[in-house]
Amino acid sequence: MTDYEKMNFFPEINKDKALYADMLESLRQEDAEILHDSKTALLLQLKSWPLYLLAATDLEEGKSLLKGLTPNEDGEIVLVLRGNDLNACALSLGYQTSGPCYQTLYEKKEPIPIKSNLIIRHPEREEYGMISKTYTLNISEEEVYASIDRPEFAAGYVDGKLAGFIGLHAEGSIGMLHVMDEFRGRGYAWDLSAHMVNGRMAAGAYPYGQVYDDNEASISLQRKMGMTFSKKFIYWMWKPAAQE
């Protein structure tokens, strides 16, 4: 099922592609099992790791789907949903969130220009440890190493020294962007991001990412690069099974 945009259910998906880019990409990769679909709600579960993706314009339908989710092997339910109202429903059911994010999507046809002489390549294995220690998002070292191992992960070098890096999260969003302190202010965040977006375009993938609503630097960068911002927020949510 690779041509989801021609399907007839849940028409909202074509009205704001940035908002649904994670769903579109998981379907493109054939990495999504469709658990529920209707004109007013869509629920997917990834095959590669335990994550639900949920959209619902009917809040009662969305709430019913939230109540029916099954915990993973660690006893948690983890999902991405979209919209403030659906987020409020999840919070009322005991879910927690790290806050609102924009989902961004590069919809233009032309590649983004690389502006510097940054050397961009996959890092050497002995550099994984330093990258893992530098990356501060609250995920396990095992998950960081798995992301670095992906062929898409890219590191930038100046005179042979690691200046920054960028990668893909497990569900396919562009992220992990980091520029080392001594190399900031030189445009390397642009170049690393452009490299990743261009690579995703060349692979026929949806070049999308997620940025917290208060991350002004990333928001400014992505707007300058021409990314489309979702009209609604997405929310990463989780709930321990003990709260069921």
LOFINU-725934 format. One record per residue (C-alpha): x, y, z. Coordinates in Angstrom, 2 decimals. Layout:
BEGIN
(node (X, Y, Z))
...
//
This chain:
BEGIN
(node (0.00, 0.00, 0.00))
(node (2.23, 2.79, -1.28))
(node (-0.19, 5.23, -2.91))
(node (-2.24, 6.25, 0.08))
(node (-3.13, 9.64, -1.32))
(node (-5.46, 8.01, -3.86))
(node (-7.40, 6.10, -1.22))
(node (-10.89, 7.21, -0.29))
(node (-11.00, 7.14, 3.50))
(node (-10.01, 9.90, 5.92))
(node (-9.92, 12.76, 3.41))
(node (-8.30, 15.17, 5.91))
(node (-4.92, 13.63, 5.14))
(node (-4.69, 15.54, 1.87))
(node (-5.65, 18.93, 3.35))
(node (-2.52, 19.39, 5.46))
(node (0.20, 17.00, 4.33))
(node (2.70, 18.37, 6.84))
(node (0.37, 17.39, 9.68))
(node (0.08, 13.82, 8.37))
(node (3.58, 13.38, 6.94))
(node (4.49, 10.71, 9.52))
(node (1.42, 8.69, 8.53))
(node (2.07, 9.13, 4.83))
(node (5.71, 8.08, 5.19))
(node (4.94, 5.00, 7.29))
(node (2.41, 3.91, 4.67))
(node (4.87, 4.62, 1.86))
(node (7.43, 2.40, 3.61))
(node (4.76, -0.28, 4.12))
(node (5.68, -0.05, 7.79))
(node (2.15, 0.66, 9.03))
(node (-0.70, -1.62, 9.93))
(node (-4.06, 0.13, 9.54))
(node (-5.99, -0.64, 12.73))
(node (-8.91, 1.70, 12.08))
(node (-9.99, 3.88, 9.19))
(node (-13.08, 5.95, 8.57))
(node (-14.04, 9.33, 7.19))
(node (-13.28, 10.88, 10.58))
(node (-10.42, 8.87, 12.12))
(node (-7.29, 6.95, 11.18))
(node (-5.20, 4.76, 13.50))
(node (-1.93, 3.17, 12.41))
(node (0.55, 0.98, 14.26))
(node (4.13, 0.78, 13.07))
(node (5.51, -2.67, 12.34))
(node (9.13, -1.74, 13.02))
(node (8.68, -0.53, 16.61))
(node (5.79, -0.07, 19.09))
(node (4.30, 3.30, 18.10))
(node (0.74, 4.29, 17.26))
(node (-0.13, 7.17, 14.93))
(node (-3.58, 8.64, 15.46))
(node (-5.71, 11.27, 13.75))
(node (-9.37, 11.98, 14.47))
(node (-11.71, 14.81, 13.58))
(node (-14.50, 13.15, 15.58))
(node (-13.39, 13.44, 19.21))
(node (-15.66, 10.69, 20.51))
(node (-14.26, 8.31, 17.92))
(node (-10.74, 9.42, 18.81))
(node (-11.37, 8.95, 22.51))
(node (-12.72, 5.46, 21.90))
(node (-9.59, 4.57, 19.93))
(node (-7.35, 5.93, 22.68))
(node (-9.10, 3.73, 25.23))
(node (-8.54, 0.64, 23.09))
(node (-4.77, 0.90, 22.58))
(node (-2.65, -2.03, 23.78))
(node (0.52, -1.47, 25.87))
(node (3.86, -2.55, 24.46))
(node (6.22, -5.11, 26.05))
(node (7.52, -2.45, 28.44))
(node (4.00, -1.79, 29.70))
(node (3.63, 1.60, 28.02))
(node (1.49, 2.99, 25.26))
(node (3.36, 5.41, 23.01))
(node (1.67, 7.35, 20.23))
(node (1.72, 10.47, 18.12))
(node (-1.58, 12.30, 17.73))
(node (-2.54, 15.60, 16.23))
(node (-4.66, 18.55, 17.33))
(node (-5.20, 20.31, 20.66))
(node (-8.65, 18.80, 21.22))
(node (-7.45, 15.22, 20.76))
(node (-4.49, 15.99, 23.00))
(node (-6.91, 17.16, 25.71))
(node (-8.84, 13.89, 25.35))
(node (-5.64, 11.90, 25.83))
(node (-4.62, 13.94, 28.87))
(node (-8.04, 13.29, 30.43))
(node (-7.37, 9.55, 30.03))
(node (-4.08, 9.69, 31.93))
(node (-1.66, 10.15, 29.04))
(node (1.37, 12.39, 29.38))
(node (3.03, 14.59, 26.78))
(node (6.27, 16.47, 26.28))
(node (4.42, 19.37, 24.67))
(node (3.20, 20.64, 21.31))
(node (5.29, 20.25, 18.17))
(node (4.96, 21.49, 14.66))
(node (5.39, 18.82, 12.01))
(node (7.26, 20.21, 9.03))
(node (7.49, 18.93, 5.46))
(node (9.61, 19.97, 2.49))
(node (7.18, 20.06, -0.44))
(node (9.27, 21.85, -3.04))
(node (10.78, 19.96, -5.98))
(node (14.22, 21.57, -6.11))
(node (16.97, 20.48, -3.69))
(node (18.10, 22.85, -0.96))
(node (21.55, 24.31, -1.73))
(node (24.55, 23.42, 0.41))
(node (26.27, 26.70, 1.29))
(node (29.62, 25.73, 2.87))
(node (32.56, 23.39, 2.36))
(node (31.45, 21.13, 5.21))
(node (32.46, 17.51, 4.53))
(node (29.37, 15.36, 5.17))
(node (29.61, 11.58, 5.53))
(node (28.62, 8.72, 7.80))
(node (30.63, 8.74, 11.06))
(node (33.17, 6.11, 12.01))
(node (32.17, 3.55, 14.61))
(node (34.61, 4.96, 17.17))
(node (32.76, 8.28, 17.00))
(node (29.41, 6.79, 18.06))
(node (30.15, 7.18, 21.75))
(node (30.91, 10.89, 21.50))
(node (27.79, 11.49, 19.40))
(node (25.66, 9.56, 21.88))
(node (26.98, 11.62, 24.82))
(node (26.40, 14.87, 22.93))
(node (22.83, 14.08, 21.92))
(node (20.60, 15.10, 24.81))
(node (17.08, 13.98, 23.84))
(node (15.67, 11.59, 26.44))
(node (16.13, 8.30, 24.59))
(node (18.32, 5.34, 25.46))
(node (21.90, 4.92, 24.27))
(node (20.74, 1.81, 22.42))
(node (18.22, 3.89, 20.46))
(node (20.83, 6.54, 19.69))
(node (23.25, 3.90, 18.41))
(node (20.49, 2.37, 16.27))
(node (19.84, 5.79, 14.71))
(node (23.54, 6.38, 14.07))
(node (23.79, 2.95, 12.43))
(node (21.21, 3.90, 9.83))
(node (22.84, 4.71, 6.47))
(node (21.03, 8.05, 6.38))
(node (22.79, 9.34, 9.51))
(node (25.24, 12.09, 8.55))
(node (28.08, 13.84, 10.31))
(node (29.78, 17.04, 9.20))
(node (33.54, 17.60, 9.42))
(node (35.84, 20.62, 9.26))
(node (39.54, 19.81, 8.85))
(node (38.78, 16.27, 9.94))
(node (37.05, 17.36, 13.16))
(node (33.43, 16.51, 13.94))
(node (31.41, 19.73, 13.66))
(node (27.87, 18.37, 13.90))
(node (25.45, 15.64, 12.94))
(node (21.88, 14.85, 11.90))
(node (19.84, 11.68, 11.52))
(node (16.46, 10.03, 11.36))
(node (14.32, 9.02, 14.30))
(node (12.93, 5.51, 14.38))
(node (9.61, 6.49, 12.79))
(node (11.29, 8.32, 9.90))
(node (11.34, 11.99, 10.94))
(node (14.47, 14.07, 10.39))
(node (16.04, 15.06, 13.68))
(node (19.01, 14.67, 16.03))
(node (20.46, 17.88, 14.59))
(node (23.38, 19.16, 16.65))
(node (26.27, 21.50, 15.92))
(node (29.24, 21.51, 18.28))
(node (29.69, 24.76, 20.22))
(node (32.93, 25.82, 18.53))
(node (31.37, 25.46, 15.07))
(node (28.13, 27.35, 15.61))
(node (27.25, 30.44, 13.63))
(node (28.82, 29.16, 10.40))
(node (25.70, 27.85, 8.67))
(node (26.43, 24.18, 9.34))
(node (22.94, 23.50, 10.74))
(node (21.57, 24.60, 7.36))
(node (23.97, 22.36, 5.44))
(node (23.33, 19.28, 7.56))
(node (19.56, 19.82, 7.31))
(node (19.76, 20.44, 3.56))
(node (21.83, 17.28, 3.11))
(node (19.22, 15.21, 4.93))
(node (16.21, 16.75, 3.16))
(node (17.86, 16.29, -0.24))
(node (18.70, 12.69, 0.58))
(node (15.13, 11.93, 1.60))
(node (13.85, 13.54, -1.60))
(node (16.25, 11.45, -3.69))
(node (14.99, 8.32, -1.92))
(node (11.38, 9.19, -2.77))
(node (10.56, 9.69, 0.92))
(node (8.62, 12.45, 2.64))
(node (11.29, 14.84, 4.02))
(node (9.63, 15.73, 7.29))
(node (10.64, 16.67, 10.81))
(node (9.19, 17.79, 14.12))
(node (10.05, 20.87, 16.17))
(node (8.76, 22.01, 19.56))
(node (6.71, 25.19, 19.41))
(node (9.20, 27.05, 21.65))
(node (12.35, 26.09, 19.71))
(node (12.76, 29.44, 18.01))
(node (16.13, 28.67, 16.42))
(node (14.90, 25.49, 14.69))
(node (11.63, 27.12, 13.66))
(node (13.52, 30.03, 12.08))
(node (15.93, 27.67, 10.28))
(node (13.18, 25.48, 8.86))
(node (11.10, 28.44, 7.69))
(node (14.13, 29.87, 5.86))
(node (14.68, 26.48, 4.21))
(node (11.14, 26.52, 2.86))
(node (9.62, 23.80, 5.04))
(node (5.82, 23.75, 5.28))
(node (4.58, 23.87, 8.89))
(node (1.55, 21.88, 10.00))
(node (-1.56, 23.96, 10.69))
(node (-2.12, 22.06, 13.95))
(node (0.27, 20.74, 16.56))
(node (1.26, 17.11, 16.93))
(node (1.87, 15.57, 20.35))
(node (4.01, 12.65, 21.44))
(node (2.02, 10.89, 24.17))
(node (2.75, 8.01, 26.52))
(node (0.90, 6.14, 29.23))
(node (2.11, 3.42, 31.61))
(node (-0.01, 0.28, 31.50))
(node (-0.51, 0.51, 35.28))
(node (-2.80, 3.49, 34.71))
(node (-5.21, 1.50, 32.58))
//
